[in-house]
Amino acid sequence: MASPLPGKKKSVNLATEGPRVSRIRRDPPPPEKLKEVRHPDVVNRSAVVIGVLVFALAIVVILIAFSIFTGLGWTPRQYTVHV
């Protein structure tokens, strides 16, 4: 077997008495940023309001398109497409 290479560092004696304390100096962790706490009902209310408004807008657009199509006497036959 090969003999270990000589090193410049001293070997560590792990059989010492007492607790071993880390000698690495570390900075304390940064303080946590405060988060804005919002009540879940507030988030749900805004989502419901947005959903109702979008649905109502879609219904209005469909009704206007249907009334233009049927109420004013407009038919697709009135228009011709030239290619």
HELIX and SHEET records of a PDB file:
HELIX    1   1 PRO A   40  GLY A   71  1                                  32    
HELIX    2   2 PRO A   76  GLN A   78  5                                   3    
END                                                                             
